[in-house]
Amino acid sequence: GGLSAEVRSQYEVTWEHVGSTSIRGMPGTLHPDSLLMINSFPPPRQIIQGLLDDGFVFFGSGPNHKDDLWFFKKIKKPGSVLDGKAYKIHVNKHGHPPALVLIETRNRCNNNPECFNDYKSSKIEAAKKLEEGDVFGYKKAKGEC
């Protein structure tokens, strides 16, 4: 399964670790996020099929942008803190605003203590939405750095 070298080359696939697990010291839910960027949008069949073949399930668009496509896979690593967690891949076109926001938030938080603290505070406040079962509300409320 997965994306062949030919498909990765043809669609100029790049990968970025994003989300809370990519920010040193940031509290979060331990659900890792990755960003898969490609040179065309919507994603071609070969990209989608590769993710499906690798065990991911298409969820739909994220809450902040209709072109931020989400794929999920349950992590199976017995004994790891990640066992049973959801691994999310965001699929976006290179340079597309949702992709840039994810990368810029990570970079700003990792390089600017004030930005880190602002984002951390907004995540903690937004976590109240999670307690209510409102995952999309949480995602929207935590914003960006």
Secondary structure, DSSP 8 states (H G I E B T S, - for coil): ----HHHHHHTT-EEEEESGGGSTT----S--EEEEEESSSS--HHHHHHHHHTT-EEEEE-SS-TT-EEEEEE---TTSTTTT-EEEEEEEETT-HHHHHHHHHHHHHHH-HHHHHHHHHHHHHHHHHHHTT-HHHHHHHH---
